[in-house]
Amino acid sequence: MTRKIIFVTGGAGFIGSNIVAKLAEDPSLDVVVCDWLHEAELGKWRNIAKHPIGDFVAPEDMFEWLEKRWRDVELVIHMGAVSSTTEPDADKIVHSNFTLSRDLFRWCADRQRRFIYASSAATYGDASEFDDKDDFESLSALRPLNTYGWSKALFDIFAARQATRDYAPPQWVGLKFFNVYGPNEEHKHSMKSVASQIWPKVRDGHAVQLFKSYREGVPDGGQTRDFVYVRDVADVVAWLGNSEQVNGIYNLGSGHARTFEDMAKAVFAAAGRTPQIEYTPMPPAIRDKYQYFTQAKMERLRAAGYNQPMTALEDGVGEYVTRYLSQPDPYR
């Protein structure tokens, strides 16, 4: 009997590999990973080493592979992207985050295969409200602060417009990820979560540095983010894979804004250490573009039927530290 195939681009990356781990728990599925692994010493291959996968496909061979197996592919989960907000090559960003996404969307529409993709909270720019309205006018009104956010917003607009023209996959869902943290982000270097970046100093008994505030009424370290545990992200994607009736673009965060100081204290607490926090000047180049508040409004995803609770920051960080960061093998 032919098994169902779920094709995951970026499947060896941080979020993608956690989705692969979740889906691979189902023996009825063949989870196919499409990604580059780069240098072996970077350890990206370890993100998927513990899980059975149906195949491994290089991105340049993606469409050839899909054309050969399209009848067996039920769902494309598109997590592949240039995710660095500081990437200087705008053409590289647009090709990866818009052009490739557009071509996959069209392929899924033509072959009538379902499509779930990664959008980003960076599409909101310096918004004070985070309503995940997915109509064309609302999406077009957003003003991202960097090329990464703009590239993601550009594809959201494209997908929403195609849906109004009845040229869309039978299911299409965009997920605006907020600040995701958790296992399998070791390869991300400077783009790792705060928890991962400060862990070595916490482990070794040193102080950690957070940015000073340059906004009245916001204390140093008091800038907030919606930190969401990657396990919750994988659970939502798996639920969507079984919820073919759900379409549109949705926020995916915890629904609660927490400070960077809260995050740092949670890491110290998980390590059983007294918090040692110092505040360092924010680089002038990013001061005018820095977001001081993000918080996902989750009502639309809840209304669509997702009813599982999101992991509280202290619980997620506690698990991340004790089960992964503090272990010789930190990979999920």
C-alpha positions as CSV (number, residue, x, y, z in Angstrom):
1,M,0.0,0.0,0.0
2,T,1.3,3.4,-1.0
3,R,2.0,5.6,2.0
4,K,1.0,9.2,2.3
5,I,3.8,11.6,1.6
6,I,4.3,14.9,3.4
7,F,7.0,17.1,1.7
8,V,8.8,19.5,4.1
9,T,11.0,22.2,2.7
10,G,13.6,23.4,5.2
11,G,13.0,20.2,7.0
12,A,16.4,20.0,8.5
13,G,16.2,23.6,9.9
14,F,15.0,24.6,13.3
15,I,11.3,24.8,13.0
16,G,11.2,22.4,10.0
17,S,13.0,19.6,11.9
18,N,10.7,19.9,14.8
19,I,7.7,19.5,12.5
20,V,9.4,16.5,10.9
21,A,10.0,15.0,14.4
22,K,6.3,15.4,15.2
23,L,5.0,14.0,11.9
24,A,7.4,11.1,11.9
25,E,5.7,9.7,15.0
26,D,2.9,8.6,12.6
27,P,4.0,5.3,10.9
28,S,1.4,5.8,8.2
29,L,3.3,8.9,6.8
30,D,6.4,9.2,4.7
31,V,8.0,12.5,5.7
32,V,10.3,13.8,3.0
33,V,12.9,16.4,3.9
34,C,14.0,19.0,1.3
35,D,17.0,21.0,2.5
36,W,20.7,21.7,2.4
37,L,22.8,20.4,5.2
38,H,26.0,22.4,4.5
39,E,29.2,21.5,6.4
40,A,28.9,18.4,8.5
41,E,30.6,20.0,11.5
42,L,27.8,22.5,11.8
43,G,25.6,19.6,12.9
44,K,22.5,20.5,11.0
45,W,22.1,16.9,10.0
46,R,21.7,16.0,13.6
47,N,18.4,17.9,13.6
48,I,16.8,15.0,11.7
49,A,19.1,12.1,12.7
50,K,16.8,10.6,15.3
51,H,13.7,10.3,13.0
52,P,12.8,8.1,10.1
53,I,12.3,10.0,6.9
54,G,11.0,8.8,3.6
55,D,13.5,10.6,1.4
56,F,16.0,13.5,1.4
57,V,15.8,15.9,-1.5
58,A,18.2,18.8,-2.4
59,P,16.3,22.1,-3.0
60,E,17.6,22.3,-6.6
61,D,15.9,18.9,-7.3
62,M,12.7,19.7,-5.6
63,F,10.3,20.3,-8.5
64,E,11.7,17.3,-10.5
65,W,11.1,15.1,-7.4
66,L,7.6,16.5,-6.9
67,E,6.7,15.9,-10.5
68,K,7.7,12.3,-10.3
69,R,5.8,11.6,-7.1
70,W,3.0,14.2,-7.1
71,R,0.2,11.7,-7.0
72,D,1.4,10.4,-3.6
73,V,2.1,13.8,-2.1
74,E,-0.8,15.0,0.1
75,L,0.7,18.0,1.7
76,V,3.6,20.4,1.1
77,I,4.9,22.2,4.3
78,H,7.1,25.0,3.2
79,M,9.5,26.1,6.0
80,G,12.5,26.8,3.8
81,A,13.5,30.4,3.8
82,V,16.3,32.9,4.3
83,S,15.4,33.7,7.9
84,S,18.1,36.2,8.9
85,T,16.8,39.7,9.4
86,T,20.3,41.0,8.8
87,E,20.9,39.3,5.5
88,P,22.3,42.0,3.2
89,D,21.5,40.4,-0.2
90,A,17.9,41.5,-1.0
91,D,17.8,39.5,-4.2
92,K,18.7,36.3,-2.3
93,I,15.9,37.1,0.2
94,V,13.3,37.7,-2.4
95,H,14.2,34.7,-4.5
96,S,14.0,32.4,-1.5
97,N,11.1,33.9,0.4
98,F,8.9,35.0,-2.4
99,T,9.8,33.5,-5.8
100,L,10.3,30.0,-4.6
101,S,7.2,30.2,-2.4
102,R,5.2,31.5,-5.3
103,D,6.3,28.7,-7.5
104,L,5.4,26.1,-4.8
105,F,2.0,27.7,-4.3
106,R,1.3,27.5,-8.0
107,W,2.5,23.9,-8.2
108,C,0.2,22.9,-5.4
109,A,-2.7,24.8,-7.0
110,D,-2.1,23.1,-10.3
111,R,-1.8,19.6,-8.8
112,Q,-4.5,20.3,-6.1
113,R,-2.2,19.4,-3.2
114,R,-2.4,21.1,0.2
115,F,0.0,23.8,1.2
116,I,1.1,25.1,4.6
117,Y,3.9,27.8,4.8
118,A,5.9,29.9,7.2
119,S,5.0,33.6,7.3
120,S,6.4,35.8,10.1
121,A,5.5,38.3,12.7
122,A,8.1,40.5,11.0
123,T,5.4,41.4,8.5
124,Y,3.8,43.6,11.1
125,G,6.7,46.0,11.4
126,D,6.5,48.3,14.4
127,A,2.7,47.7,14.8
128,S,1.0,48.2,18.1
129,E,-1.7,45.7,17.2
130,F,-1.2,42.2,15.8
131,D,-4.6,41.4,14.3
132,D,-4.0,38.5,11.8
133,K,-6.5,39.7,9.3
134,D,-5.8,38.0,6.0
135,D,-7.9,40.0,3.5
136,F,-5.9,41.7,0.8
137,E,-6.4,45.3,2.1
138,S,-5.3,44.5,5.6
139,L,-2.2,42.6,4.4
140,S,-1.3,45.4,2.0
141,A,-1.5,48.0,4.8
142,L,1.3,46.4,6.8
143,R,4.7,48.1,6.8
144,P,7.6,45.7,7.7
145,L,10.8,47.2,8.9
146,N,13.3,45.0,7.0
147,T,13.7,43.1,3.8
148,Y,13.0,39.8,5.4
149,G,9.7,41.0,6.8
150,W,8.8,42.6,3.5
151,S,9.5,39.4,1.5
152,K,7.2,37.4,3.8
153,A,4.5,40.1,3.6
154,L,4.8,40.1,-0.2
155,F,4.0,36.4,-0.4
156,D,1.2,36.7,2.1
157,I,-0.4,39.3,-0.2
158,F,0.2,37.0,-3.3
159,A,-1.4,34.0,-1.6
160,A,-4.4,36.0,-0.4
161,R,-4.9,37.5,-3.8
162,Q,-4.7,34.1,-5.6
163,A,-7.3,32.7,-3.2
164,T,-9.7,35.4,-4.2
165,R,-9.1,34.5,-7.8
166,D,-9.9,30.8,-7.2
167,Y,-6.4,29.8,-8.1
168,A,-5.2,28.3,-4.8
169,P,-4.4,24.8,-3.4
170,P,-7.4,23.0,-1.8
171,Q,-5.9,23.9,1.5
172,W,-3.5,26.8,2.0
173,V,-2.4,28.1,5.4
174,G,0.2,30.7,6.3
175,L,1.5,30.9,9.8
176,K,2.9,34.1,11.2
177,F,5.5,32.8,13.6
178,F,6.4,35.0,16.5
179,N,9.6,34.4,18.6
180,V,10.1,30.7,18.4
181,Y,12.6,29.0,20.7
182,G,13.5,25.4,21.5
183,P,15.7,22.4,20.4
184,N,17.5,22.2,17.1
185,E,18.6,25.8,16.7
186,E,22.3,25.2,17.3
187,H,23.1,25.9,13.6
188,K,21.5,29.3,13.6
189,H,24.4,31.1,15.4
190,S,23.5,34.8,15.9
191,M,19.9,34.1,14.9
192,K,19.3,31.7,17.7
193,S,16.8,32.4,20.4
194,V,17.8,34.4,23.5
195,A,17.5,31.3,25.6
196,S,20.0,29.4,23.4
197,Q,22.4,32.4,23.1
198,I,22.7,33.1,26.8
199,W,22.8,29.4,27.9
200,P,26.6,29.1,27.9
201,K,27.0,32.1,30.2
202,V,24.3,30.9,32.5
203,R,25.8,27.4,32.6
204,D,29.2,28.7,33.4
205,G,28.0,31.1,36.1
206,H,28.5,34.4,34.3
207,A,26.3,37.4,33.8
208,V,24.3,37.8,30.6
209,Q,23.7,40.9,28.6
210,L,20.4,42.4,27.5
211,F,19.8,45.6,25.6
212,K,19.2,48.9,27.3
213,S,15.9,50.6,26.5
214,Y,15.7,53.7,24.5
215,R,11.9,54.2,24.9
216,E,10.3,56.2,27.7
217,G,8.3,54.0,30.1
218,V,10.2,50.8,29.1
219,P,12.9,49.7,31.5
220,D,16.2,48.1,30.4
221,G,15.4,44.5,29.5
222,G,11.7,45.3,29.5
223,Q,11.3,45.1,25.7
224,T,8.7,42.3,25.1
225,R,8.2,39.5,22.7
226,D,5.7,36.7,22.2
227,F,8.0,33.7,22.9
228,V,6.5,30.5,21.6
229,Y,7.9,27.0,22.3
230,V,8.7,25.1,19.1
231,R,6.9,22.0,20.3
232,D,3.7,24.1,20.2
233,V,4.5,25.2,16.6
234,A,4.9,21.6,15.5
235,D,1.6,20.6,17.2
236,V,-0.3,23.3,15.4
237,V,1.2,22.3,12.0
238,A,0.3,18.6,12.7
239,W,-3.2,19.7,13.6
240,L,-3.5,21.6,10.4
241,G,-2.4,18.5,8.5
242,N,-5.5,16.8,9.8
243,S,-7.8,19.9,9.4
244,E,-8.2,20.3,5.7
245,Q,-11.1,22.7,6.1
246,V,-8.8,25.4,7.6
247,N,-7.5,28.1,5.2
248,G,-6.0,31.5,5.5
249,I,-3.2,33.3,7.4
250,Y,-2.9,32.9,11.2
251,N,-0.8,34.2,14.0
252,L,1.2,31.5,15.8
253,G,2.6,32.6,19.2
254,S,1.8,32.0,22.8
255,G,-0.6,34.8,22.9
256,H,1.3,36.5,25.8
257,A,4.0,39.2,25.7
258,R,6.9,38.6,28.0
259,T,10.1,40.6,28.6
260,F,13.6,39.6,27.6
261,E,14.3,39.8,31.3
262,D,11.6,37.3,32.0
263,M,13.2,35.0,29.4
264,A,16.7,35.4,31.0
265,K,15.4,34.8,34.5
266,A,13.6,31.6,33.3
267,V,16.9,30.3,31.9
268,F,18.7,31.0,35.2
269,A,15.8,29.4,37.1
270,A,16.0,26.3,35.0
271,A,19.7,26.1,35.7
272,G,19.2,26.6,39.4
273,R,21.2,29.8,39.4
274,T,20.7,33.3,40.7
275,P,20.0,35.7,37.9
276,Q,23.0,37.9,36.8
277,I,21.8,40.4,34.2
278,E,23.7,43.4,32.7
279,Y,22.4,45.9,30.2
280,T,24.4,46.8,27.2
281,P,23.9,49.7,24.7
282,M,21.8,48.8,21.6
283,P,23.7,49.3,18.4
284,P,22.8,52.6,16.9
285,A,22.1,51.0,13.5
286,I,19.0,49.1,14.9
287,R,17.7,51.6,17.5
288,D,15.2,53.2,15.1
289,K,14.0,49.9,13.8
290,Y,13.7,48.0,17.0
291,Q,10.4,46.5,18.0
292,Y,9.5,47.0,21.7
293,F,6.4,44.9,21.8
294,T,5.0,41.8,20.0
295,Q,2.0,39.7,21.1
296,A,0.1,37.3,18.8
297,K,-3.6,37.6,18.8
298,M,-4.7,34.0,18.7
299,E,-8.4,34.3,18.5
300,R,-8.7,33.4,14.8
301,L,-6.7,30.1,15.2
302,R,-8.8,29.2,18.2
303,A,-12.0,30.0,16.3
304,A,-10.7,27.7,13.5
305,G,-10.7,24.9,16.0
306,Y,-7.2,24.6,17.6
307,N,-7.9,24.2,21.3
308,Q,-4.7,22.9,22.8
309,P,-3.1,25.2,25.5
310,M,0.2,26.9,24.6
311,T,3.2,26.3,26.8
312,A,4.0,28.9,29.4
313,L,7.4,30.6,29.1
314,E,8.8,29.1,32.3
315,D,7.6,25.6,31.4
316,G,9.0,25.8,27.9
317,V,12.3,27.2,28.9
318,G,12.6,24.7,31.8
319,E,12.1,21.8,29.4
320,Y,14.5,23.3,26.8
321,V,17.2,23.7,29.4
322,T,16.9,20.4,31.2
323,R,16.1,18.1,28.3
324,Y,18.2,19.7,25.6
325,L,20.6,22.6,26.3
326,S,22.2,21.0,29.3
327,Q,22.6,17.6,27.7
328,P,25.6,16.2,25.8
329,D,23.1,15.6,22.9
330,P,20.9,18.7,22.7
331,Y,19.0,17.7,19.6
332,R,15.4,16.6,19.5
